[in-house]
Amino acid sequence: MTLGQSFIVSMVITLILGLAVSFVLSRQISKPLVKIKEIANTMRTGNLTVRSSVNTNTTEIQELSSSINYLAETLQQQEALRKRLTSDMAHEIRTPLTTLKTHVEALIDGVWEPTKERLEVFYEELERLTKLVDNLRNLSKLEKPEITINKTRQNITKEITKVVETFIPLYEKNEFQIITNLQNDVYALMDVDKFKQILYNLLSNAFKYLSIGGLVKISLSKIKNKVIIVVEDNGEGIPEKDLPHIFERFYRSDVSRNKTTGGTGLGLTITKNLVEAHGGNIRVESKVGTFTRFIIELPT
């Protein structure tokens, strides 16, 4: 075999080997991609329970598979949340509407007279519906990425004192106590109006579950670069099973559902969103029949 022939044979063999290697590599790459495509198409039909499981050594494809799984998980959670939100909204709206319908039917049938007391019930239920709609609108605004917080440096001690003073007449009228233990002249960057709403929501929430002799304590302290606010009451408390869900939309514990508190189940959700919009966090501790304690940490 001449040198030229040897060269041609070598080229042919190299070409065949190259094609074989290319075919194997393309199969290794395309096969998992085809599987991922099938998973994506299945998700598009509405089946969000499927997950991508590919066996590949290609890092990029593994990352793509993980991203698809994360997307499926997120969409599944959002779908579950949407269904629960719709169900909970229907429940919350149905209750006052049922009350109004029953009362109107009784008036039409002549069973009841349109007394002041019964008209007040109408008004209260309409107020509840109005409050529910307002809270939903506020929550929708708070959950937008572009939520605006107009922070300025404020004396938190003075702002808490102002809010507490507005609650004192209400508490005293019902034989409750509201006391404070505030560190002097604590300053932090905050949106005053939204900060007041946080306090208002917590103090209103505490008020609903107090009995005669009820006590609410508000404390304020500054530790390093954090402001810590604690709102504690000696009310009915929250069952342990409810604590992980207390900040969820429309969630109300058995204790609150068994009382006519007039709540919509959105106050604490809004409070949590407001705290987080300030770059802080909020948590709750409670023991049934003993106390409930909300702890807020805000950056200075």
C-alpha positions in Angstrom: 0.0 0.0 0.0 1.4 3.3 -1.0 1.7 6.3 1.3 -1.1 8.0 -0.5 -3.4 5.0 -0.1 -2.5 4.7 3.6 -3.4 8.4 4.1 -6.8 8.0 2.4 -7.6 4.9 4.5 -6.6 6.7 7.7 -8.8 9.6 6.7 -11.8 7.3 6.0 -11.3 5.5 9.3 -10.9 8.8 11.2 -14.1 10.1 9.5 -16.1 7.0 10.4 -14.8 7.1 14.0 -15.6 10.9 14.2 -19.1 10.3 12.9 -19.6 7.4 15.3 -18.5 9.5 18.3 -20.6 12.4 17.1 -23.6 10.1 16.8 -23.1 8.7 20.3 -22.6 12.2 21.8 -25.6 13.7 20.0 -27.7 10.8 21.3 -26.4 11.4 24.9 -27.4 15.1 24.6 -30.6 14.8 22.6 -32.2 11.9 24.5 -32.5 13.7 27.8 -33.5 16.9 26.0 -36.3 15.0 24.3 -37.4 13.7 27.8 -37.4 17.2 29.2 -39.4 18.4 26.2 -42.0 15.7 26.8 -42.2 16.8 30.5 -42.7 20.4 29.4 -45.4 19.4 27.0 -47.2 17.4 29.7 -47.0 20.4 32.1 -48.5 22.6 29.3 -51.7 20.4 29.3 -52.2 21.1 33.0 -50.5 18.1 34.6 -48.2 19.7 37.1 -47.4 16.5 39.0 -44.8 15.3 36.5 -41.1 15.6 37.2 -38.0 15.4 35.0 -35.6 12.6 35.8 -32.7 12.4 33.3 -29.5 10.4 33.6 -26.8 12.6 32.1 -23.3 13.8 32.9 -23.8 17.1 31.1 -24.0 19.8 33.8 -26.1 22.2 31.7 -28.8 19.5 31.0 -28.9 18.5 34.7 -29.5 22.2 35.6 -32.2 22.5 32.9 -33.9 19.4 34.4 -33.7 20.8 37.9 -35.1 24.1 36.6 -38.1 22.3 35.0 -38.8 20.5 38.3 -38.6 23.7 40.3 -41.0 25.4 37.8 -43.4 22.5 38.1 -43.3 22.5 41.9 -43.8 26.3 42.0 -46.7 26.2 39.5 -48.3 23.3 41.5 -48.1 25.3 44.7 -49.5 28.4 43.1 -52.4 26.4 41.6 -53.1 24.9 45.0 -53.0 28.4 46.6 -55.3 29.7 43.9 -57.9 27.0 44.5 -57.7 27.5 48.3 -57.9 31.2 48.0 -61.0 30.9 45.8 -62.6 28.5 48.2 -61.8 30.6 51.3 -63.0 33.8 49.6 -66.3 32.1 48.8 -66.6 31.0 52.4 -65.9 34.4 53.8 -68.3 36.2 51.5 -71.0 33.6 51.8 -71.3 34.0 55.6 -72.4 37.7 55.7 -74.5 37.2 52.5 -76.3 34.3 54.1 -77.0 36.4 57.2 -78.3 39.3 55.1 -80.5 37.0 53.0 -82.0 35.3 56.0 -82.8 38.6 57.7 -84.3 40.1 54.5 -86.5 37.0 53.9 -87.8 37.3 57.5 -88.7 40.9 57.0 -90.4 40.2 53.6 -92.4 37.4 55.2 -93.5 39.6 58.1 -91.8 37.4 60.6 -89.6 40.3 61.8 -90.2 44.0 62.1 -87.5 46.3 60.7 -86.3 47.4 64.1 -83.1 49.5 64.7 -81.3 46.4 66.2 -82.0 44.3 63.1 -81.0 47.1 60.7 -77.7 47.4 62.7 -77.1 43.7 62.0 -77.4 44.5 58.3 -75.0 47.4 58.7 -72.4 45.2 60.5 -72.5 42.5 57.8 -72.2 45.1 55.1 -69.3 46.6 57.0 -67.7 43.2 57.1 -68.0 42.7 53.4 -66.6 46.2 52.8 -63.6 45.5 55.1 -63.0 42.2 53.3 -62.9 43.9 49.9 -60.6 46.6 51.2 -58.2 44.1 52.8 -58.1 42.1 49.6 -57.2 45.3 47.7 -54.6 46.3 50.2 -53.1 42.8 50.2 -52.9 42.8 46.4 -51.0 46.1 46.5 -48.6 44.8 49.1 -47.8 41.7 47.1 -46.7 43.6 44.0 -42.9 43.7 43.5 -43.0 47.4 43.0 -44.6 48.2 46.4 -43.5 51.6 47.6 -42.2 52.1 51.1 -41.4 55.8 51.9 -38.9 55.3 54.6 -37.7 58.2 56.8 -35.8 58.3 60.0 -38.4 58.3 62.8 -38.6 58.0 66.6 -40.3 54.6 67.0 -40.8 55.2 70.7 -43.0 58.2 70.0 -44.9 56.5 67.2 -45.8 53.5 69.3 -46.9 55.8 72.2 -49.2 57.7 69.9 -50.9 54.5 68.6 -51.3 53.0 72.1 -52.9 56.2 73.3 -55.6 55.9 70.6 -56.4 52.3 71.9 -56.5 53.2 75.7 -60.2 54.3 75.7 -61.4 51.2 73.9 -59.4 48.9 76.2 -60.5 50.7 79.4 -64.2 50.7 78.2 -64.0 46.9 78.1 -62.1 46.5 81.4 -58.8 45.6 79.6 -55.4 47.0 80.3 -52.8 48.1 77.8 -49.3 48.9 79.1 -45.9 49.7 77.5 -42.3 49.1 78.3 -40.5 51.2 75.7 -36.8 52.0 75.4 -36.4 55.8 75.1 -35.8 57.5 71.8 -35.3 54.5 69.5 -34.9 55.6 65.9 -35.2 53.6 62.7 -35.9 54.1 59.0 -39.6 53.4 58.4 -42.8 54.3 56.6 -44.8 55.9 59.4 -48.3 55.2 58.0 -47.5 51.5 57.3 -45.7 51.1 60.6 -48.8 52.4 62.4 -50.9 49.9 60.4 -48.7 47.1 61.7 -49.4 48.2 65.3 -53.0 48.8 64.7 -53.5 45.3 63.2 -51.7 43.6 66.1 -53.5 45.6 68.9 -56.9 45.1 67.2 -56.2 41.4 66.9 -55.2 41.1 70.5 -58.3 43.0 71.6 -60.6 40.4 69.9 -59.4 37.5 72.1 -59.2 39.2 75.5 -61.7 38.5 78.4 -62.4 40.5 81.5 -59.1 41.4 83.1 -57.3 41.1 79.8 -53.9 42.6 79.4 -51.8 43.6 76.4 -48.1 44.6 76.8 -46.0 46.3 74.2 -42.3 46.4 74.6 -39.6 48.1 72.5 -35.9 47.6 72.6 -32.9 48.2 70.3 -30.2 45.5 70.1 -27.2 46.4 67.9 -28.7 47.2 64.5 -32.1 45.8 65.2 -35.3 47.2 66.6 -37.4 44.6 68.5 -41.1 45.1 69.1 -43.1 42.6 71.2 -46.9 42.7 71.4 -48.1 40.2 74.0 -51.6 39.4 75.4 -53.0 37.1 78.0 -56.0 36.1 75.8 -57.2 32.7 74.6 -54.0 31.8 72.8 -53.5 30.0 69.5 -53.4 26.1 69.2 -50.0 24.8 68.3 -51.3 23.2 65.1 -52.4 26.6 63.9 -49.2 28.5 64.5 -47.5 27.6 61.2 -50.5 28.9 59.3 -51.3 32.0 61.3 -50.0 34.5 58.6 -51.7 32.7 55.7 -54.6 34.4 53.8 -58.0 33.8 55.3 -56.6 31.4 57.9 -58.3 31.5 61.2 -57.8 29.1 64.1 -60.7 27.1 65.6 -60.7 29.6 68.5 -61.3 32.6 66.2 -63.9 30.7 64.1 -65.9 29.9 67.2 -66.1 33.6 68.1 -67.9 36.5 66.5 -64.8 38.6 66.1 -65.7 40.1 62.8 -62.3 39.3 61.4 -61.6 38.5 57.7 -58.5 36.4 58.2 -56.4 38.9 56.3 -55.1 41.2 59.0 -52.1 39.2 60.0 -51.2 38.4 56.3 -51.2 42.2 55.6 -49.1 42.8 58.8 -46.5 40.2 57.7 -46.3 41.8 54.2 -45.8 45.2 55.7 -43.1 44.0 58.1 -41.2 42.3 55.3 -41.5 45.3 53.1 -39.5 47.2 55.7 -36.8 44.5 55.5 -37.9 42.9 58.8 -39.5 39.7 60.0 -42.3 38.7 62.3 -43.0 35.5 64.3 -45.5 34.3 66.8 -45.4 32.3 70.0 -48.5 31.2 71.9 -49.9 28.8 74.4 -53.6 28.1 74.6 -55.3 29.8 77.6 -52.1 31.6 78.6 -50.6 34.1 76.1 -49.9 35.1 72.5 -46.7 37.0 71.6 -45.9 38.6 68.3 -42.2 39.5 67.9 -41.2 42.0 65.2 -37.6 42.6 64.2 -36.8 45.7 62.0 -33.5 47.0 60.8 -32.5 50.4 62.1 
